[in-house]
Amino acid sequence: MRRIRRSFLAAWLALSGCALLAQRATRPSVVAQPNEVEPRIRLEVTRVNVLFTVSDKKGRFVTDLTKDDVEVYQHKQPQTILQFHAFNDLPLRLAVLLDTSNSVRDRFRFQQEAAIEFLNSVMRPEVDRAVLMTFDSGVRAVTPLTNDLEELASAIRDLRPGGGTSLYDAIYYTCRDVLMKDQPPEQFRRAMVIISDGEDNISTVTRDQALEMAHRADVVIYTISSNASRVQTYGDRVLRYFAEETGGLAFFPFKVEDLAQSFQNIANELRHQYSLMFRPEPLLTDGQFHPISIRVKRGKDLIVRARKGYYAPLM
């Protein structure tokens, strides 16, 4: 009798083990959640592509530059430009990141109005696409990439504030999981507008990790501060940092009406830009950030805005 029980138990354990293995084999892989930080992404870079705009002191765009008018430097060393293009009408891939945390409750109506005004001013539904992302204690894609302005505006109006502020997470995951999806990158202009007080207090990635992902996605960031105190805060400095490091602009308006001309300038800037490509010499493979700068030979009063560097491959 004991032998029968032992044989039965062994058979039951064997069948259970097989079932468990089969269950594990068919279980889908887990997708990284917004609060899970993945290892740094390292892409192979043997060519560096840089999008940039050039304007004069009055803000008028310079649209007639040629390859011979431009120089690019890495660590202050001149580089050879392999390709040079002027773009006047690239399709846009836009991300509107709206702060829905408790810290902006008093200015939330302003943020909603600013977001809708931005989309109405910048988007051309026939060629452009935009996604609405919100961030508070987590990051959420409220809409997919869409050309439907009414859908975007309706989604913005339905939002309500509450929770912490995960600004850095929002930048990181929007760049990685949304804006980097459309390939090849040179066929689109990727831009992000952040409407927030800039006061992150709950993100799982750091400010520098968020900026690194923006660089990798070749995203230019425009920021609109919801701070109405007219006194610069730490959050304002954070917003200015992201804008300047990616070649964008930071705005500090008191009311939505102050933004009308600024939005028109953004639209013009995104559609009038240059692109150059160079092979770094020497070719670095240390996985580190390397600063670059672009200079225009023609005229000392011209202003160039571009991202300030790139991440080398790690080999």
RODO-2510 file (C-alpha; in nm, 4 decimals, decimal comma):
residues 315
     n   res          X          Y          Z
     1     m     0,0000     0,0000     0,0000
     2     r     0,2826     0,2399     0,0840
     3     r     0,4474     0,1610    -0,2511
     4     i     0,1237     0,2463    -0,4344
     5     r     0,0963     0,5779    -0,2453
     6     r     0,4588     0,6645    -0,3223
     7     s     0,4124     0,5816    -0,6912
     8     f     0,0984     0,7928    -0,7052
     9     l     0,2737     1,0849    -0,5322
    10     a     0,5726     1,0683    -0,7709
    11     a     0,3426     1,0651    -1,0723
    12     w     0,1436     1,3614    -0,9365
    13     l     0,4608     1,5655    -0,8753
    14     a     0,5899     1,4890    -1,2251
    15     l     0,2631     1,5990    -1,3869
    16     s     0,2507     1,9148    -1,1732
    17     g     0,6073     2,0032    -1,2689
    18     c     0,5302     1,9617    -1,6383
    19     a     0,2205     2,1777    -1,6074
    20     l     0,4171     2,4464    -1,4241
    21     l     0,6868     2,4473    -1,6908
    22     a     0,4270     2,4702    -1,9650
    23     q     0,2595     2,7597    -1,7862
    24     r     0,5906     2,9430    -1,7584
    25     a     0,6715     2,8791    -2,1229
    26     t     0,3421     3,0316    -2,2418
    27     r     0,3327     3,3242    -1,9981
    28     p     0,3766     3,6578    -2,1841
    29     s     0,6773     3,8740    -2,1023
    30     v     0,6162     4,1578    -1,8612
    31     v     0,6248     4,5077    -2,0113
    32     a     0,8242     4,7626    -1,8126
    33     q     0,5964     4,9840    -1,6088
    34     p     0,6575     5,3596    -1,5677
    35     n     0,8044     5,3058    -1,2209
    36     e     1,0572     5,0471    -1,3422
    37     v     1,3856     5,1969    -1,4598
    38     e     1,5473     4,9946    -1,7350
    39     p     1,9240     4,9944    -1,7931
    40     r     2,0526     5,2868    -1,9984
    41     i     1,9998     5,2365    -2,3676
    42     r     2,3221     5,2520    -2,5693
    43     l     2,2846     5,2913    -2,9448
    44     e     2,5619     5,2448    -3,1971
    45     v     2,6570     5,5865    -3,3290
    46     t     2,8979     5,6166    -3,6228
    47     r     2,7101     5,9113    -3,7722
    48     v     2,5623     6,1984    -3,5748
    49     n     2,2579     6,3801    -3,7111
    50     v     2,1809     6,7283    -3,5761
    51     l     1,8729     6,9382    -3,6446
    52     f     1,9110     7,3119    -3,5876
    53     t     1,7552     7,6508    -3,6585
    54     v     1,9226     7,9815    -3,7357
    55     s     1,7708     8,3262    -3,6780
    56     d     1,8837     8,6857    -3,6485
    57     k     1,8531     8,9041    -3,3392
    58     k     1,4992     9,0040    -3,4381
    59     g     1,3881     8,6432    -3,4490
    60     r     1,3653     8,6195    -3,8274
    61     f     1,4653     8,2799    -3,9610
    62     v     1,7618     8,2457    -4,1946
    63     t     1,6574     7,9999    -4,4650
    64     d     1,9255     8,0286    -4,7348
    65     l     2,2315     7,8713    -4,5715
    66     t     2,4442     7,6156    -4,7545
    67     k     2,6864     7,3498    -4,6338
    68     d     2,9776     7,5911    -4,6818
    69     d     2,8191     7,8424    -4,4407
    70     v     2,8213     7,6036    -4,1433
    71     e     3,0841     7,4496    -3,9168
    72     v     3,0374     7,1788    -3,6549
    73     y     3,2694     7,1123    -3,3614
    74     q     3,3069     6,8253    -3,1148
    75     h     3,5042     6,9085    -2,8017
    76     k     3,6013     7,2283    -2,9881
    77     q     3,7593     7,0233    -3,2683
    78     p     3,6253     7,0830    -3,6229
    79     q     3,4369     6,7944    -3,7822
    80     t     3,3696     6,7103    -4,1470
    81     i     3,0079     6,7561    -4,2518
    82     l     2,8987     6,4584    -4,4630
    83     q     2,5415     6,5682    -4,5389
    84     f     2,3554     6,8964    -4,5185
    85     h     1,9857     6,9644    -4,5830
    86     a     1,7457     7,2550    -4,5456
    87     f     1,3878     7,1657    -4,4475
    88     n     1,0896     7,3991    -4,4770
    89     d     0,7916     7,1748    -4,4191
    90     l     0,8676     6,8615    -4,2165
    91     p     0,5711     6,6730    -4,0651
    92     l     0,5601     6,7143    -3,6874
    93     r     0,5338     6,4512    -3,4167
    94     l     0,4283     6,6387    -3,1048
    95     a     0,3868     6,5363    -2,7432
    96     v     0,1957     6,7570    -2,5019
    97     l     0,2961     6,6737    -2,1432
    98     l     0,0428     6,8178    -1,9025
    99     d     0,1136     6,8331    -1,5301
   100     t    -0,1954     6,6998    -1,3470
   101     s    -0,0457     6,6937    -0,9963
   102     n    -0,1817     6,8654    -0,6872
   103     s     0,0899     7,1303    -0,7014
   104     v    -0,0676     7,2953    -1,0088
   105     r    -0,4317     7,2800    -0,8939
   106     d    -0,4635     7,6590    -0,8685
   107     r    -0,3300     7,7053    -1,2227
   108     f    -0,4795     7,3968    -1,3846
   109     r    -0,7342     7,5867    -1,5939
   110     f    -0,4490     7,7970    -1,7332
   111     q    -0,2574     7,4787    -1,8225
   112     q    -0,5585     7,3326    -2,0048
   113     e    -0,6133     7,6494    -2,2052
   114     a    -0,2424     7,6733    -2,2908
   115     a    -0,2305     7,3130    -2,4142
   116     i    -0,5343     7,3575    -2,6405
   117     e    -0,4017     7,6875    -2,7748
   118     f    -0,0645     7,5290    -2,8499
   119     l    -0,2190     7,2458    -3,0519
   120     n    -0,4502     7,4802    -3,2425
   121     s    -0,1592     7,7108    -3,3249
   122     v     0,1023     7,4545    -3,4248
   123     m    -0,0683     7,1442    -3,5643
   124     r    -0,1683     7,0918    -3,9269
   125     p    -0,4033     6,7933    -3,9082
   126     e    -0,3333     6,6836    -4,2643
   127     v     0,0316     6,5975    -4,1915
   128     d     0,1040     6,6360    -3,8184
   129     r     0,0287     6,4052    -3,5251
   130     a     0,0171     6,4720    -3,1504
   131     v    -0,0174     6,2676    -2,8329
   132     l    -0,1488     6,3886    -2,4976
   133     m     0,0458     6,2634    -2,1947
   134     t    -0,0308     6,3451    -1,8333
   135     f     0,1851     6,3039    -1,5271
   136     d     0,1129     6,3151    -1,1557
   137     s     0,1956     6,0132    -0,9385
   138     g     0,2357     5,8201    -1,2646
   139     v     0,2576     5,8762    -1,6391
   140     r    -0,0397     5,8137    -1,8676
   141     a    -0,0973     5,8318    -2,2425
   142     v    -0,4440     5,9894    -2,2627
   143     t    -0,4629     5,9693    -2,6433
   144     p    -0,2628     5,7885    -2,9099
   145     l    -0,0716     5,9838    -3,1736
   146     t    -0,3579     6,1467    -3,3617
   147     n    -0,4413     6,4299    -3,5999
   148     d    -0,7851     6,4833    -3,4417
   149     l    -0,7698     6,8253    -3,2733
   150     e    -1,1169     6,7894    -3,1238
   151     e    -1,0263     6,4562    -2,9641
   152     l    -0,7159     6,6128    -2,8108
   153     a    -0,9022     6,9220    -2,6870
   154     s    -1,1833     6,7122    -2,5377
   155     a    -0,9323     6,4897    -2,3575
   156     i    -0,7575     6,7962    -2,2145
   157     r    -1,0842     6,9445    -2,0863
   158     d    -1,1739     6,6176    -1,9099
   159     l    -0,8551     6,6091    -1,7006
   160     r    -0,8529     6,6648    -1,3244
   161     p    -0,5475     6,7305    -1,1023
   162     g    -0,4250     6,5171    -0,8100
   163     g    -0,1181     6,3305    -0,6842
   164     g     0,2574     6,3841    -0,6973
   165     t     0,4727     6,5114    -0,9857
   166     s     0,6673     6,2651    -1,2027
   167     l     0,8007     6,5091    -1,4637
   168     y     1,1270     6,3258    -1,5377
   169     d     0,9472     5,9938    -1,5832
   170     a     0,7066     6,1605    -1,8257
   171     i     0,9879     6,2958    -2,0438
   172     y     1,1767     5,9665    -2,0383
   173     y     0,8891     5,7350    -2,1264
   174     t     0,7263     5,9697    -2,3789
   175     c     1,0530     5,9943    -2,5720
   176     r     1,1285     5,6227    -2,5532
   177     d     0,7849     5,4694    -2,5984
   178     v     0,6070     5,7224    -2,8205
   179     l     0,8217     5,9695    -3,0122
   180     m     1,0990     5,7249    -3,1055
   181     k     0,8503     5,4924    -3,2777
   182     d     0,8281     5,6837    -3,6074
   183     q     1,1328     5,6003    -3,8166
   184     p     1,3473     5,7144    -3,9866
   185     p     1,3918     6,0184    -3,7605
   186     e     1,4981     6,2593    -4,0378
   187     q     1,1500     6,2369    -4,1938
   188     f     0,9810     6,3951    -3,8898
   189     r     1,0414     6,6807    -3,6506
   190     r     0,9921     6,5565    -3,2958
   191     a     0,8933     6,8129    -3,0385
   192     m     0,7594     6,8149    -2,6851
   193     v     0,5797     7,0909    -2,4982
   194     i     0,5749     7,0602    -2,1200
   195     i     0,3205     7,2630    -1,9226
   196     s     0,4109     7,2388    -1,5546
   197     d     0,5554     7,4109    -1,2505
   198     g     0,8679     7,1947    -1,2996
   199     e     0,8681     7,0689    -0,9391
   200     d     0,9373     6,6936    -0,9702
   201     n     0,9034     6,4972    -0,6456
   202     i     0,8287     6,1342    -0,7311
   203     s     1,0095     6,0227    -1,0511
   204     t     1,2049     5,6988    -1,0670
   205     v     1,4504     5,8304    -1,3258
   206     t     1,6797     6,1279    -1,2757
   207     r     1,6785     6,4602    -1,4543
   208     d     1,9899     6,3617    -1,6496
   209     q     1,8410     6,0264    -1,7524
   210     a     1,5342     6,2080    -1,8841
   211     l     1,7534     6,4489    -2,0802
   212     e     1,9626     6,1623    -2,2180
   213     m     1,6510     5,9945    -2,3558
   214     a     1,5381     6,3226    -2,5132
   215     h     1,8765     6,3470    -2,6859
   216     r     1,8524     5,9900    -2,8089
   217     a     1,5045     6,0541    -2,9491
   218     d     1,6254     6,3801    -3,1084
   219     v     1,3414     6,5680    -2,9388
   220     v     1,3363     6,9443    -2,8961
   221     i     1,1612     7,0493    -2,5761
   222     y     0,9558     7,3648    -2,5249
   223     t     0,8415     7,4421    -2,1718
   224     i     0,5643     7,6618    -2,0351
   225     s     0,5784     7,7431    -1,6668
   226     s     0,2547     7,7571    -1,4690
   227     n     0,4265     7,9607    -1,1969
   228     a     0,2355     8,2886    -1,1659
   229     s     0,4364     8,4416    -0,8810
   230     r     0,6767     8,6280    -1,1149
   231     v     0,9566     8,5005    -0,8882
   232     q     1,1829     8,2369    -1,0415
   233     t     1,1567     7,9018    -0,8676
   234     y     1,3678     7,5865    -0,8793
   235     g     1,1026     7,4369    -1,1059
   236     d     1,1421     7,7266    -1,3489
   237     r     1,5155     7,6570    -1,3673
   238     v     1,4449     7,2894    -1,4397
   239     l     1,2107     7,3834    -1,7248
   240     r     1,4664     7,6241    -1,8704
   241     y     1,7355     7,3537    -1,8445
   242     f     1,5407     7,1006    -2,0530
   243     a     1,4564     7,3619    -2,3161
   244     e     1,8073     7,4989    -2,3542
   245     e     1,9792     7,1591    -2,3571
   246     t     1,7577     7,0318    -2,6411
   247     g     1,7516     7,3481    -2,8543
   248     g     1,4031     7,4599    -2,7502
   249     l     1,2634     7,7596    -2,5640
   250     a     1,1210     7,8210    -2,2158
   251     f     0,8220     8,0501    -2,1608
   252     f     0,7084     8,2100    -1,8375
   253     p     0,3694     8,3678    -1,9151
   254     f     0,1216     8,5177    -1,6723
   255     k    -0,1879     8,4471    -1,8826
   256     v    -0,2663     8,2386    -2,1916
   257     e    -0,2983     8,5462    -2,4128
   258     d     0,0735     8,6107    -2,3564
   259     l     0,1511     8,2898    -2,5446
   260     a    -0,0144     8,3606    -2,8814
   261     q     0,2933     8,5021    -3,0549
   262     s     0,5224     8,2525    -2,8831
   263     f     0,3235     7,9598    -3,0228
   264     q     0,3379     8,1070    -3,3711
   265     n     0,7150     8,1404    -3,3357
   266     i     0,7411     7,7755    -3,2306
   267     a     0,5372     7,6662    -3,5334
   268     n     0,7591     7,8650    -3,7696
   269     e     1,0745     7,7389    -3,6044
   270     l     0,9764     7,3734    -3,6234
   271     r     0,9109     7,4055    -3,9957
   272     h     1,2237     7,6037    -4,0880
   273     q     1,5330     7,4115    -3,9933
   274     y     1,8527     7,2538    -4,1124
   275     s     1,9965     6,9076    -4,0725
   276     l     2,3594     6,8059    -4,0866
   277     m     2,5347     6,4740    -4,0424
   278     f     2,8960     6,4107    -3,9456
   279     r     3,1134     6,1168    -3,8465
   280     p     3,2871     6,1912    -3,5155
   281     e     3,6642     6,2133    -3,5411
   282     p     3,7979     6,0500    -3,3397
   283     l     3,5177     5,7947    -3,3164
   284     l     3,4531     5,7524    -2,9442
   285     t     3,3030     5,4363    -2,7927
   286     d     3,2919     5,5239    -2,4230
   287     g     2,9158     5,5580    -2,3832
   288     q     2,9590     5,9141    -2,2571
   289     f     2,7970     6,2446    -2,3516
   290     h     3,0049     6,4523    -2,5927
   291     p     2,9381     6,8216    -2,6468
   292     i     2,9013     6,9634    -2,9953
   293     s     2,8465     7,3128    -3,1276
   294     i     2,7396     7,4596    -3,4605
   295     r     2,8694     7,7888    -3,5928
   296     v     2,7570     7,9944    -3,8892
   297     k     3,0366     8,1717    -4,0762
   298     r     2,8067     8,4338    -4,2256
   299     g     2,7422     8,7115    -3,9766
   300     k     2,8253     8,7271    -3,6068
   301     d     2,4732     8,8234    -3,4992
   302     l     2,3052     8,5001    -3,6066
   303     i     2,1652     8,2735    -3,3359
   304     v     2,1913     7,8957    -3,3668
   305     r     1,9729     7,6664    -3,1561
   306     a     2,0439     7,2934    -3,1464
   307     r     2,0965     7,0141    -2,8979
   308     k     2,4271     7,0461    -2,7171
   309     g     2,5707     6,7002    -2,7725
   310     y     2,5158     6,3279    -2,8205
   311     y     2,5848     5,9966    -2,6442
   312     a     2,8593     5,7805    -2,7942
   313     p     2,8146     5,4037    -2,8334
   314     l     2,9387     5,1757    -2,5593
   315     m     3,1632     4,9005    -2,6947
***
